[in-house]
């Protein structure tokens, strides 16, 4: 005997009302929405003003006469842009700026390329002891920088490069453990079939790295470049150790010289010190805003894949 089962037609769900969807909330009153939006905007404005105030104070102080620098008035009663021309006429600031730009770009480029190359090796190739070797690389991050400072100086001294700018960026040729870790996580997220298809088409290993992996991980490369450029731009310890010639100073070393000459114990010309600080900060702000989209995208991508 055949049993007939009647199947009821599926009930059509309204658009956007599936089992996992949330029922639209009853409309909040316009007054509550306005109050909530106003509260959020006010809180964000207060936090932004808190973080922006030191920079605004610095810019204001750099435009004041000498006797008004520390009056804690944000808008100068008397604007004196001559502080900036006085700085350029007093010290070789433009030379220091060019030195910092050269060292920063070289340091960022070398560490970005070398770290990406090492990270691609750890991500693509399968060989015995790969994980152990990668753990050893990560373990080098635990070494304090001060531990290797003296041996590194002796090496550069033996090479005859201790009084040049080369030690400020050349050590990045050997990559960075932290950047290797970041880049490896990104390379692991790339589909391996893409590389295998390229291999079938005759692409070599370096071609896989340069023509396929590098273009696909552009946001991560930009993040590494910005991180290292900022680190090099603000580095004071290495220029203090290696640079004795004023013509080779980078900006942090030059700012230290300006502070010694015009700050506490010097001629007490703080407006010159403030002007030098503003000029040293502006390039980093411009770099961030120019690469902001790639920078945020790279950070967000690393967060999802980490």
PASEBA-1860 file (N, C-alpha, C; in nm, 3 decimals):
! residues 306
1> XXXXXXXX> 0.084/-0.118/0.000/0.000/0.000/0.000/0.087/0.124/0.000 ~ 0.063/0.208/-0.093/0.146/0.329/-0.104/0.089/0.441/-0.021 ~ 0.178/0.498/0.063/0.135/0.609/0.149/0.166/0.741/0.081 ~ 0.067/0.822/0.068/0.083/0.951/0.002/0.109/1.058/0.106 ~ 0.219/1.125/0.089/0.255/1.232/0.183/0.231/1.365/0.114 ~ 0.151/1.445/0.176/0.124/1.578/0.121/0.221/1.678/0.178 ~ 0.287/1.743/0.088/0.384/1.844/0.128/0.323/1.982/0.114 ~ 0.324/2.054/0.225/0.270/2.190/0.219/0.367/2.282/0.147
9> XXXXXXXX> 0.315/2.368/0.063/0.404/2.463/-0.008/0.477/2.553/0.092 ~ 0.604/2.578/0.055/0.684/2.662/0.145/0.625/2.802/0.152 ~ 0.623/2.852/0.278/0.568/2.985/0.298/0.674/3.088/0.262 ~ 0.635/3.179/0.181/0.729/3.281/0.137/0.757/3.379/0.249 ~ 0.888/3.394/0.274/0.930/3.490/0.376/0.943/3.627/0.313 ~ 0.905/3.727/0.385/0.925/3.862/0.331/1.072/3.890/0.313 ~ 1.104/3.973/0.217/1.243/4.007/0.186/1.312/4.062/0.308 ~ 1.434/4.001/0.337/1.513/4.050/0.451/1.462/4.001/0.583
17> XXXXXXXX> 1.370/3.895/0.587/1.315/3.846/0.713/1.346/3.700/0.730 ~ 1.464/3.652/0.694/1.504/3.514/0.709/1.523/3.479/0.854 ~ 1.552/3.350/0.881/1.566/3.306/1.021/1.675/3.381/1.094 ~ 1.785/3.413/1.024/1.896/3.480/1.091/1.887/3.630/1.090 ~ 1.786/3.679/1.021/1.779/3.825/1.010/1.708/3.885/1.130 ~ 1.742/4.006/1.158/1.682/4.073/1.271/1.559/4.150/1.226 ~ 1.457/4.143/1.311/1.337/4.216/1.280/1.365/4.366/1.292 ~ 1.326/4.442/1.195/1.356/4.585/1.201/1.297/4.647/1.326
25> XXXXXXXX> 1.375/4.723/1.388/1.334/4.786/1.512/1.228/4.890/1.485 ~ 1.146/4.905/1.584/1.048/5.012/1.573/1.122/5.145/1.567 ~ 1.082/5.230/1.487/1.153/5.355/1.467/1.171/5.432/1.597 ~ 1.303/5.459/1.627/1.330/5.540/1.745/1.284/5.682/1.717 ~ 1.254/5.748/1.823/1.205/5.885/1.807/1.314/5.973/1.751 ~ 1.281/6.069/1.670/1.383/6.158/1.614/1.463/6.229/1.721 ~ 1.401/6.259/1.833/1.473/6.329/1.939/1.583/6.241/1.996 ~ 1.554/6.110/2.014/1.656/6.020/2.069/1.771/6.003/1.971
33> XXXXXXXX> 1.738/5.995/1.841/1.845/5.982/1.742/1.935/6.105/1.740 ~ 1.873/6.221/1.750/1.952/6.344/1.749/2.040/6.353/1.874 ~ 1.985/6.314/1.989/2.063/6.319/2.113/2.179/6.221/2.108 ~ 2.151/6.099/2.057/2.256/5.999/2.051/2.367/6.041/1.954 ~ 2.327/6.092/1.838/2.428/6.139/1.742/2.509/6.255/1.798 ~ 2.441/6.347/1.864/2.513/6.460/1.924/2.610/6.416/2.031 ~ 2.572/6.314/2.111/2.663/6.264/2.215/2.787/6.200/2.154 ~ 2.767/6.120/2.047/2.881/6.055/1.983/2.974/6.158/1.921
41> XXXXXXXX> 2.916/6.255/1.850/2.998/6.357/1.786/3.076/6.438/1.891 ~ 3.012/6.469/2.002/3.080/6.545/2.107/3.194/6.465/2.167 ~ 3.171/6.335/2.192/3.277/6.252/2.250/3.396/6.240/2.154 ~ 3.367/6.219/2.025/3.476/6.209/1.927/3.553/6.340/1.917 ~ 3.479/6.452/1.921/3.546/6.582/1.912/3.637/6.607/2.033 ~ 3.592/6.565/2.152/3.674/6.585/2.272/3.802/6.501/2.264 ~ 3.789/6.375/2.222/3.907/6.289/2.210/4.003/6.343/2.103 ~ 3.947/6.386/1.990/4.032/6.440/1.883/4.103/6.567/1.929
49> XXXXXXXX> 4.032/6.653/2.001/4.095/6.777/2.050/4.205/6.745/2.152 ~ 4.185/6.642/2.233/4.286/6.605/2.333/4.417/6.563/2.267 ~ 4.403/6.484/2.159/4.525/6.436/2.092/4.584/6.542/1.999 ~ 4.503/6.634/1.952/4.553/6.735/1.858/4.613/6.856/1.929 ~ 4.572/6.880/2.053/4.616/7.001/2.123/4.768/7.015/2.132 ~ 4.846/6.910/2.166/4.993/6.929/2.171/5.052/6.975/2.039 ~ 5.000/6.921/1.927/5.052/6.963/1.796/5.016/7.109/1.768 ~ 4.891/7.147/1.800/4.851/7.286/1.779/4.932/7.380/1.867
57> XXXXXXXX> 4.958/7.338/1.991/5.040/7.421/2.082/5.181/7.438/2.025 ~ 5.237/7.330/1.970/5.372/7.338/1.914/5.376/7.434/1.795 ~ 5.277/7.423/1.706/5.273/7.513/1.589/5.256/7.657/1.635 ~ 5.169/7.678/1.734/5.149/7.814/1.786/5.277/7.871/1.847 ~ 5.345/7.789/1.926/5.468/7.837/1.991/5.578/7.868/1.890 ~ 5.578/7.795/1.778/5.681/7.820/1.677/5.660/7.952/1.604 ~ 5.542/8.012/1.617/5.511/8.137/1.547/5.511/8.257/1.642 ~ 5.548/8.237/1.768/5.543/8.345/1.866/5.680/8.409/1.884
65> XXXXXXXX> 5.683/8.532/1.932/5.810/8.591/1.972/5.870/8.518/2.092 ~ 5.994/8.543/2.117/6.066/8.467/2.219/6.001/8.476/2.356 ~ 5.956/8.593/2.394/5.903/8.613/2.529/5.758/8.564/2.544 ~ 5.696/8.513/2.437/5.558/8.464/2.445/5.547/8.313/2.421 ~ 5.658/8.246/2.410/5.652/8.104/2.371/5.574/8.021/2.471 ~ 5.593/8.045/2.600/5.531/7.962/2.704/5.415/8.033/2.773 ~ 5.344/8.120/2.702/5.232/8.190/2.767/5.103/8.108/2.764 ~ 5.107/7.988/2.702/4.991/7.898/2.699/4.869/7.960/2.631
73> XXXXXXXX> 4.889/8.052/2.542/4.781/8.107/2.459/4.790/8.040/2.322 ~ 4.680/7.975/2.282/4.687/7.895/2.160/4.698/7.980/2.034 ~ 4.629/8.094/2.033/4.635/8.183/1.917/4.737/8.293/1.946 ~ 4.846/8.300/1.870/4.951/8.400/1.899/4.897/8.543/1.886 ~ 4.932/8.625/1.984/4.893/8.767/1.975/4.977/8.839/1.870 ~ 5.096/8.786/1.846/5.185/8.846/1.747/5.253/8.733/1.670 ~ 5.221/8.721/1.543/5.275/8.613/1.460/5.414/8.652/1.410 ~ 5.508/8.558/1.427/5.647/8.586/1.388/5.699/8.470/1.304
81> XXXXXXXX> 5.667/8.466/1.173/5.717/8.357/1.087/5.867/8.362/1.066 ~ 5.930/8.471/1.110/6.076/8.481/1.094/6.150/8.372/1.172 ~ 6.081/8.306/1.265/6.147/8.198/1.340/6.195/8.087/1.245 ~ 6.116/8.061/1.141/6.151/7.953/1.048/6.269/7.994/0.960 ~ 6.268/8.116/0.911/6.382/8.160/0.830/6.507/8.172/0.916 ~ 6.488/8.212/1.044/6.602/8.217/1.134/6.663/8.080/1.159 ~ 6.577/7.978/1.166/6.627/7.842/1.185/6.711/7.798/1.065 ~ 6.661/7.822/0.944/6.732/7.780/0.824/6.863/7.857/0.809
89> XXXXXXXX> 6.864/7.985/0.852/6.987/8.064/0.842/7.088/8.027/0.949 ~ 7.042/7.969/1.061/7.132/7.943/1.173/7.199/7.807/1.164 ~ 7.124/7.706/1.124/7.177/7.569/1.119/7.151/7.512/0.981 ~ 7.229/7.410/0.939/7.205/7.347/0.805/7.085/7.254/0.809 ~ 6.968/7.312/0.833/6.849/7.230/0.852/6.810/7.155/0.725 ~ 6.820/7.222/0.612/6.783/7.156/0.486/6.873/7.037/0.456 ~ 7.001/7.050/0.491/7.093/6.936/0.473/7.051/6.819/0.561 ~ 7.016/6.849/0.686/6.970/6.742/0.776/6.841/6.680/0.725
97> XXXXXXXX> 6.753/6.764/0.671/6.627/6.713/0.615/6.655/6.615/0.500 ~ 6.745/6.655/0.410/6.779/6.566/0.299/6.845/6.437/0.346 ~ 6.931/6.446/0.446/6.993/6.325/0.500/6.888/6.231/0.559 ~ 6.794/6.286/0.633/6.689/6.202/0.693/6.604/6.137/0.586 ~ 6.572/6.213/0.482/6.490/6.158/0.373/6.564/6.043/0.304 ~ 6.693/6.061/0.277/6.771/5.956/0.211/6.781/5.831/0.298 ~ 6.815/5.851/0.424/6.830/5.736/0.515/6.696/5.666/0.535 ~ 6.588/5.744/0.551/6.457/5.684/0.574/6.410/5.602/0.455
105> XXXXXXXX> 6.426/5.656/0.335/6.382/5.582/0.216/6.466/5.456/0.196 ~ 6.597/5.467/0.214/6.684/5.349/0.199/6.650/5.242/0.303 ~ 6.630/5.284/0.427/6.598/5.187/0.533/6.464/5.119/0.506 ~ 6.364/5.197/0.462/6.232/5.139/0.439/6.233/5.047/0.317 ~ 6.301/5.088/0.211/6.305/5.004/0.091/6.377/4.872/0.117 ~ 6.494/4.879/0.179/6.571/4.756/0.201/6.498/4.658/0.292 ~ 6.440/4.707/0.401/6.374/4.614/0.492/6.244/4.561/0.432 ~ 6.175/4.640/0.350/6.052/4.591/0.288/6.082/4.479/0.189
113> XXXXXXXX> 6.181/4.499/0.102/6.214/4.398/0.002/6.273/4.273/0.065 ~ 6.368/4.291/0.157/6.432/4.174/0.217/6.335/4.094/0.303 ~ 6.251/4.162/0.380/6.155/4.091/0.465/6.051/4.018/0.380 ~ 6.008/4.081/0.271/5.911/4.013/0.183/5.972/3.889/0.120 ~ 6.100/3.897/0.081/6.164/3.782/0.018/6.175/3.666/0.116 ~ 6.217/3.695/0.238/6.229/3.588/0.339/6.092/3.532/0.375 ~ 5.994/3.621/0.390/5.859/3.576/0.425/5.800/3.488/0.317 ~ 5.825/3.522/0.190/5.774/3.438/0.080/5.837/3.299/0.085
121> XXXXXXXX> 5.964/3.292/0.120/6.029/3.162/0.132/5.965/3.076/0.240 ~ 5.936/3.138/0.355/5.871/3.062/0.463/5.728/3.023/0.427 ~ 5.662/3.104/0.346/5.521/3.077/0.316/5.504/2.978/0.202 ~ 5.592/2.981/0.104/5.570/2.899/-0.016/5.639/2.764/-0.009 ~ 5.764/2.762/0.033/5.841/2.637/0.027/5.811/2.548/0.147 ~ 5.811/2.419/0.120/5.792/2.318/0.225/5.923/2.242/0.240 ~ 5.986/2.252/0.356/6.112/2.183/0.378/6.122/2.145/0.525 ~ 6.199/2.041/0.556/6.209/1.997/0.696/6.269/2.106/0.785
129> XXXXXXXX> 6.209/2.121/0.903/6.260/2.220/0.998/6.214/2.362/0.969 ~ 6.118/2.376/0.878/6.073/2.512/0.843/6.014/2.584/0.965 ~ 5.928/2.514/1.039/5.864/2.579/1.154/5.964/2.612/1.263 ~ 6.062/2.522/1.283/6.165/2.548/1.386/6.248/2.670/1.347 ~ 6.286/2.677/1.221/6.364/2.791/1.174/6.285/2.920/1.186 ~ 6.155/2.913/1.157/6.072/3.033/1.168/6.060/3.076/1.314 ~ 6.051/2.979/1.406/6.044/3.014/1.547/6.175/3.079/1.593 ~ 6.288/3.032/1.539/6.416/3.094/1.574/6.422/3.239/1.525
137> XXXXXXXX> 6.368/3.262/1.405/6.364/3.398/1.354/6.280/3.487/1.444 ~ 6.162/3.437/1.483/6.076/3.516/1.572/6.141/3.538/1.708 ~ 6.222/3.440/1.751/6.289/3.454/1.881/6.386/3.570/1.886 ~ 6.437/3.611/1.771/6.530/3.725/1.771/6.461/3.855/1.810 ~ 6.327/3.858/1.802/6.255/3.979/1.844/6.266/4.002/1.993 ~ 6.299/3.896/2.067/6.306/3.909/2.212/6.438/3.973/2.258 ~ 6.536/3.983/2.167/6.664/4.044/2.204/6.651/4.195/2.213 ~ 6.686/4.256/2.325/6.683/4.403/2.333/6.785/4.464/2.237
145> XXXXXXXX> 6.749/4.577/2.179/6.838/4.641/2.081/6.971/4.680/2.143 ~ 6.971/4.711/2.272/7.095/4.753/2.337/7.198/4.640/2.343 ~ 7.151/4.513/2.339/7.243/4.399/2.349/7.334/4.392/2.227 ~ 7.278/4.421/2.110/7.356/4.409/1.986/7.419/4.541/1.942 ~ 7.403/4.645/2.020/7.451/4.777/1.976/7.603/4.783/1.967 ~ 7.672/4.736/2.070/7.819/4.743/2.071/7.881/4.648/1.969 ~ 7.839/4.519/1.962/7.896/4.433/1.857/7.872/4.487/1.716 ~ 7.754/4.543/1.694/7.726/4.599/1.561/7.818/4.716/1.531
153> XXXXXXXX> 7.841/4.800/1.630/7.931/4.914/1.609/8.072/4.868/1.576 ~ 8.118/4.764/1.645/8.254/4.713/1.619/8.265/4.657/1.477 ~ 8.159/4.593/1.431/8.161/4.540/1.293/8.172/4.653/1.192 ~ 8.090/4.757/1.207/8.096/4.869/1.114/8.229/4.943/1.124 ~ 8.286/4.945/1.245/8.416/5.010/1.261/8.524/4.933/1.188 ~ 8.518/4.798/1.195/8.615/4.718/1.122/8.601/4.735/0.972 ~ 8.479/4.761/0.926/8.456/4.782/0.783/8.490/4.924/0.739 ~ 8.522/5.011/0.835/8.556/5.149/0.801/8.437/5.236/0.767
161> XXXXXXXX> 8.317/5.197/0.815/8.195/5.272/0.782/8.128/5.331/0.905 ~ 8.200/5.334/1.017/8.136/5.376/1.143/8.101/5.525/1.145 ~ 8.168/5.606/1.067/8.140/5.750/1.066/8.067/5.792/0.939 ~ 7.985/5.702/0.888/7.905/5.733/0.769/7.757/5.705/0.801 ~ 7.673/5.732/0.702/7.529/5.706/0.719/7.491/5.562/0.684 ~ 7.585/5.485/0.634/7.553/5.347/0.591/7.499/5.261/0.706 ~ 7.560/5.267/0.828/7.505/5.182/0.935/7.362/5.216/0.977 ~ 7.313/5.333/0.937/7.178/5.372/0.977/7.070/5.296/0.899
169> XXXXXXXX> 7.107/5.241/0.780/7.006/5.170/0.702/7.053/5.034/0.651 ~ 7.184/5.011/0.640/7.232/4.889/0.574/7.199/4.763/0.653 ~ 7.179/4.774/0.785/7.145/4.652/0.860/7.009/4.598/0.821 ~ 6.926/4.682/0.756/6.794/4.635/0.713/6.800/4.539/0.596 ~ 6.916/4.529/0.533/6.930/4.432/0.423/6.904/4.289/0.473 ~ 6.928/4.267/0.602/6.911/4.133/0.660/6.769/4.111/0.713 ~ 6.676/4.198/0.675/6.534/4.183/0.707/6.507/4.204/0.855 ~ 6.380/4.200/0.889/6.335/4.219/1.027/6.240/4.108/1.063
177> XXXXXXXX> 6.258/4.051/1.182/6.175/3.937/1.224/6.028/3.976/1.232 ~ 5.999/4.094/1.281/5.859/4.136/1.294/5.794/4.151/1.158 ~ 5.864/4.215/1.065/5.808/4.233/0.931/5.798/4.100/0.857 ~ 5.893/4.008/0.880/5.883/3.875/0.821/5.755/3.805/0.866 ~ 5.727/3.818/0.994/5.605/3.758/1.048/5.480/3.817/0.981 ~ 5.475/3.950/0.970/5.359/4.013/0.907/5.342/3.968/0.762 ~ 5.452/3.971/0.687/5.443/3.938/0.546/5.410/3.790/0.525 ~ 5.465/3.703/0.608/5.438/3.560/0.593/5.289/3.532/0.612
185> XXXXXXXX> 5.227/3.595/0.711/5.084/3.574/0.730/5.006/3.617/0.607 ~ 5.048/3.722/0.542/4.978/3.767/0.422/4.999/3.671/0.307 ~ 5.124/3.623/0.289/5.151/3.530/0.179/5.075/3.399/0.197 ~ 5.060/3.354/0.321/4.988/3.230/0.345/4.841/3.240/0.305 ~ 4.787/3.359/0.304/4.646/3.376/0.269/4.622/3.374/0.118 ~ 4.729/3.384/0.040/4.712/3.384/-0.105/4.684/3.242/-0.154 ~ 4.598/3.226/-0.255/4.566/3.091/-0.304/4.689/3.027/-0.369 ~ 4.723/2.907/-0.322/4.841/2.838/-0.373/4.822/2.793/-0.519
193> XXXXXXXX> 4.695/2.774/-0.559/4.669/2.732/-0.697/4.721/2.835/-0.797 ~ 4.719/2.960/-0.757/4.769/3.066/-0.847/4.917/3.045/-0.877 ~ 4.993/3.012/-0.773/5.136/2.989/-0.793/5.162/2.861/-0.872 ~ 5.082/2.758/-0.844/5.102/2.632/-0.917/5.070/2.649/-1.066 ~ 4.967/2.729/-1.096/4.934/2.754/-1.237/5.047/2.830/-1.306 ~ 5.107/2.925/-1.233/5.218/2.999/-1.291/5.338/2.909/-1.312 ~ 5.360/2.813/-1.222/5.470/2.720/-1.238/5.450/2.634/-1.363 ~ 5.323/2.592/-1.385/5.294/2.511/-1.505/5.323/2.591/-1.631
201> XXXXXXXX> 5.299/2.722/-1.624/5.326/2.809/-1.740/5.473/2.845/-1.756 ~ 5.558/2.792/-1.667/5.700/2.813/-1.683/5.759/2.925/-1.600 ~ 5.684/2.978/-1.507/5.735/3.088/-1.424/5.833/3.033/-1.320 ~ 5.945/3.099/-1.303/6.043/3.056/-1.203/6.004/3.100/-1.062 ~ 6.087/3.058/-0.964/6.054/3.092/-0.825/6.062/3.242/-0.800 ~ 6.163/3.308/-0.856/6.171/3.451/-0.836/6.055/3.523/-0.908 ~ 6.014/3.468/-1.020/5.898/3.524/-1.090/5.771/3.511/-1.007 ~ 5.756/3.399/-0.936/5.640/3.385/-0.847/5.640/3.494/-0.742
209> XXXXXXXX> 5.759/3.522/-0.690/5.769/3.624/-0.585/5.745/3.764/-0.641 ~ 5.811/3.798/-0.750/5.813/3.936/-0.797/5.689/3.970/-0.880 ~ 5.640/3.875/-0.960/5.532/3.906/-1.054/5.395/3.867/-1.002 ~ 5.389/3.781/-0.900/5.257/3.738/-0.850/5.238/3.779/-0.705 ~ 5.331/3.738/-0.618/5.311/3.764/-0.475/5.321/3.912/-0.441 ~ 5.421/3.981/-0.494/5.440/4.122/-0.458/5.322/4.210/-0.498 ~ 5.270/4.200/-0.621/5.153/4.284/-0.654/5.030/4.254/-0.569 ~ 5.014/4.128/-0.527/4.895/4.093/-0.451/4.901/4.140/-0.306
217> XXXXXXXX> 5.019/4.170/-0.256/5.030/4.209/-0.116/5.075/4.355/-0.104 ~ 5.031/4.439/-0.196/5.071/4.580/-0.193/5.032/4.650/-0.062 ~ 4.910/4.630/-0.007/4.880/4.698/0.121/4.976/4.661/0.233 ~ 5.014/4.533/0.242/5.108/4.492/0.347/5.246/4.555/0.325 ~ 5.288/4.565/0.199/5.417/4.630/0.170/5.416/4.776/0.212 ~ 5.305/4.844/0.186/5.297/4.985/0.223/5.298/5.002/0.375 ~ 5.232/4.911/0.445/5.235/4.918/0.592/5.377/4.904/0.645 ~ 5.450/4.805/0.593/5.588/4.784/0.637/5.674/4.906/0.603
225> XXXXXXXX> 5.656/4.961/0.482/5.735/5.077/0.440/5.710/5.196/0.533 ~ 5.584/5.222/0.566/5.552/5.337/0.652/5.606/5.315/0.793 ~ 5.588/5.194/0.845/5.640/5.165/0.979/5.791/5.191/0.987 ~ 5.866/5.138/0.890/6.011/5.151/0.895/6.056/5.294/0.867 ~ 5.988/5.363/0.775/6.025/5.502/0.748/6.004/5.588/0.872 ~ 5.894/5.567/0.942/5.870/5.643/1.066/5.976/5.610/1.171 ~ 6.010/5.481/1.183/6.110/5.441/1.281/6.246/5.504/1.249 ~ 6.283/5.506/1.122/6.411/5.566/1.084/6.408/5.717/1.099
233> XXXXXXXX> 6.294/5.780/1.068/6.283/5.926/1.076/6.297/5.976/1.219 ~ 6.253/5.897/1.315/6.255/5.940/1.455/6.370/5.876/1.534 ~ 6.455/5.800/1.469/6.563/5.731/1.540/6.672/5.831/1.583 ~ 6.705/5.831/1.710/6.808/5.921/1.761/6.933/5.845/1.807 ~ 6.915/5.722/1.856/7.026/5.649/1.917/7.137/5.622/1.816 ~ 7.101/5.565/1.700/7.205/5.531/1.601/7.277/5.655/1.549 ~ 7.208/5.764/1.512/7.284/5.884/1.471/7.375/5.937/1.581 ~ 7.334/5.924/1.707/7.421/5.968/1.816/7.548/5.884/1.823
241> XXXXXXXX> 7.538/5.757/1.789/7.653/5.667/1.797/7.746/5.685/1.677 ~ 7.687/5.694/1.558/7.768/5.684/1.437/7.807/5.819/1.376 ~ 7.727/5.922/1.395/7.749/6.047/1.324/7.816/6.150/1.413 ~ 7.934/6.196/1.371/8.005/6.302/1.441/8.016/6.428/1.355 ~ 8.007/6.412/1.223/8.016/6.525/1.132/7.879/6.591/1.120 ~ 7.871/6.722/1.140/7.744/6.793/1.137/7.678/6.785/1.000 ~ 7.758/6.775/0.894/7.703/6.768/0.759/7.632/6.635/0.732 ~ 7.656/6.535/0.816/7.593/6.404/0.798/7.475/6.383/0.892
249> XXXXXXXX> 7.445/6.480/0.976/7.338/6.462/1.073/7.205/6.434/1.005 ~ 7.125/6.348/1.067/6.985/6.335/1.030/6.904/6.430/1.120 ~ 6.773/6.441/1.095/6.693/6.539/1.168/6.692/6.517/1.320 ~ 6.671/6.393/1.370/6.675/6.376/1.516/6.809/6.419/1.576 ~ 6.920/6.385/1.510/7.051/6.428/1.560/7.065/6.579/1.549 ~ 7.011/6.637/1.441/7.014/6.782/1.428/6.928/6.851/1.533 ~ 6.810/6.793/1.562/6.726/6.852/1.667/6.796/6.849/1.802 ~ 6.872/6.745/1.827/6.949/6.738/1.953/7.053/6.851/1.956
257> XXXXXXXX> 7.115/6.878/1.840/7.212/6.987/1.835/7.143/7.123/1.853 ~ 7.024/7.139/1.792/6.949/7.263/1.809/6.907/7.282/1.954 ~ 6.865/7.173/2.017/6.824/7.182/2.158/6.942/7.218/2.247 ~ 7.059/7.161/2.218/7.177/7.195/2.297/7.218/7.342/2.279 ~ 7.198/7.394/2.158/7.243/7.531/2.130/7.143/7.637/2.172 ~ 7.011/7.607/2.157/6.910/7.710/2.181/6.811/7.673/2.291 ~ 6.827/7.559/2.354/6.735/7.518/2.459/6.793/7.543/2.597 ~ 6.759/7.453/2.687/6.806/7.467/2.825/6.958/7.461/2.830
265> XXXXXXXX> 7.020/7.564/2.885/7.166/7.571/2.892/7.227/7.642/2.774 ~ 7.147/7.675/2.671/7.198/7.745/2.554/7.156/7.891/2.555 ~ 7.122/7.942/2.436/7.084/8.082/2.423/6.938/8.108/2.461 ~ 6.866/8.004/2.501/6.725/8.019/2.541/6.641/8.077/2.427 ~ 6.660/8.027/2.307/6.577/8.069/2.194/6.482/7.953/2.159 ~ 6.382/7.938/2.245/6.293/7.823/2.230/6.207/7.830/2.104 ~ 6.186/7.951/2.052/6.106/7.961/1.930/6.177/7.891/1.813 ~ 6.311/7.892/1.814/6.386/7.819/1.711/6.370/7.669/1.728
273> XXXXXXXX> 6.373/7.624/1.854/6.355/7.480/1.880/6.216/7.435/1.837 ~ 6.115/7.519/1.866/5.977/7.482/1.826/5.963/7.478/1.674 ~ 6.023/7.575/1.605/6.016/7.576/1.459/6.083/7.452/1.400 ~ 6.196/7.413/1.454/6.263/7.291/1.406/6.178/7.168/1.432 ~ 6.111/7.162/1.545/6.025/7.047/1.576/5.908/7.038/1.480 ~ 5.848/7.152/1.446/5.735/7.151/1.351/5.781/7.102/1.214 ~ 5.892/7.153/1.165/5.940/7.113/1.033/5.978/6.965/1.029 ~ 6.023/6.911/1.141/6.058/6.769/1.146/5.935/6.679/1.152
281> XXXXXXXX> 5.822/6.734/1.197/5.700/6.654/1.212/5.616/6.652/1.084 ~ 5.621/6.759/1.008/5.533/6.773/0.891/5.547/6.658/0.791 ~ 5.668/6.613/0.754/5.676/6.504/0.655/5.603/6.376/0.696 ~ 5.608/6.340/0.823/5.537/6.220/0.868/5.386/6.237/0.854 ~ 5.336/6.356/0.885/5.192/6.380/0.871/5.151/6.372/0.725 ~ 5.230/6.433/0.637/5.199/6.428/0.493/5.203/6.283/0.443 ~ 5.304/6.207/0.487/5.314/6.067/0.443/5.193/5.987/0.486 ~ 5.148/6.007/0.609/5.033/5.931/0.658/4.907/5.963/0.578
289> XXXXXXXX> 4.882/6.091/0.553/4.760/6.127/0.482/4.766/6.085/0.336 ~ 4.885/6.085/0.275/4.896/6.040/0.137/4.872/5.890/0.124 ~ 4.919/5.813/0.221/4.906/5.666/0.214/4.803/5.614/0.312 ~ 4.711/5.702/0.356/4.616/5.661/0.459/4.529/5.545/0.414 ~ 4.481/5.549/0.290/4.389/5.445/0.244/4.460/5.309/0.243 ~ 4.582/5.305/0.188/4.656/5.179/0.184/4.697/5.135/0.323 ~ 4.731/5.233/0.407/4.776/5.200/0.543/4.663/5.134/0.622 ~ 4.544/5.195/0.619/4.430/5.139/0.694/4.390/5.004/0.635
297> XXXXXXXX> 4.392/4.994/0.502/4.358/4.867/0.438/4.456/4.756/0.476 ~ 4.585/4.791/0.480/4.685/4.692/0.516/4.672/4.647/0.660 ~ 4.647/4.742/0.751/4.630/4.705/0.892/4.507/4.617/0.909 ~ 4.396/4.653/0.842/4.273/4.573/0.855/4.293/4.434/0.798 ~ 4.364/4.424/0.687/4.388/4.293/0.626/4.475/4.206/0.715 ~ 4.580/4.267/0.772/4.665/4.191/0.863/4.586/4.142/0.982 ~ 4.491/4.223/1.030/4.411/4.182/1.145/4.322/4.064/1.114 ~ 4.265/4.062/0.992/4.178/3.949/0.957/4.257/3.822/0.936
305> XX> 4.379/3.836/0.882/4.457/3.717/0.848/4.547/3.672/0.959 ~ 4.571/3.762/1.059/4.660/3.722/1.167/4.597/3.622/1.257
END
